[in-house]
Amino acid sequence: MKTLFLAIFSFTCFYTFGQVNLIQPFKDCNVNGSITIYDYTKQKWYISDTIDANKETLPASTFKIINLLIALETKIISNENDVIKWTGETDTTLYGYRPNIYRDMTVKEAFELSAGWVFIELAKKIGKDKYLDYLRKCHYGNLNLSESGVDFWNFGPFAISPKKQVEFLIKIYKNQTPFSKKNIDILKRVMISENSKEETIRSKTGWTRLDGNDMGWWVGYVTSENNVYFFATRIFKKRSEINSNFADCRKEITKSILKHIIYE
């Protein structure tokens, strides 16, 4: 699995008494947060901060994983190639104006570009009652959909912990959800973010604001010939602090730690 993990920033002090140092990469990136990893073959958890790993917060755009499944299962869309017509409206609330996402696009493109407006349009058709039904069946999040806005995954009291994110991804991998295998297979295709002969990463990023902080997620799993590693990384910084590498830190931290776990 060297292809995807060796070309990463080199962090120091990864091993302490033969163990992977799960804290130093966060310090090197000047962010707070945690990483939660599950080694599928060894059935072993790696958690940098058990309190944070069980702390629930908004899932932000990582919610697009289950959102896509719900949209497929409720037949709001038939597959990832369905085209969603742009409404003509823009939203600069979270990240500023991104002109590349404001156009007609397929659901697959919307997932890859994290075009929030597409999933908001899907959410309007799905409705919160159906969301609640599937979220309850999947044991996903705290089931609090009281946010008045449509995108309850970015704003309001809806929340999920990193550990629960990983547990849901394991269920997806094992096809142990209420969703059809056909729809799970569609999701698995759409989630591919990096691919080589040695391994494949399926993942989704997320970013929102919480209590005066920027909060970033990267969740997903790495498959190779011999094993699967599930991960959920969540980082925070004060919005008043400038950290131009904040978005990249989500992946840099995760890949660096995974590299050392895989080769320990």
Secondary structure, DSSP 8 states (H G I E B T S, - for coil): -HHHHSSS---S--EETTEE-SSHHHHHHT-EEEEEEEETTTTEEEES-HHHHT--B--GGGGHHHHHHHHHHTTS-SSTT-EE---S----TTT---GGGSS-EEHHHHHHHT-HHHHHHHHHHH-HHHHHHHHHHHT-S------SSS-TTTSSS--B-HHHHHHHHHHHHTT-SSS-HHHHHHHHHHTEEEE-SSEEEEEEEEEEEETTEEEEEEEEEEEESS-EEEEEEEEEEETTS--TTHHHHHHHHHHHHHHHHHT-
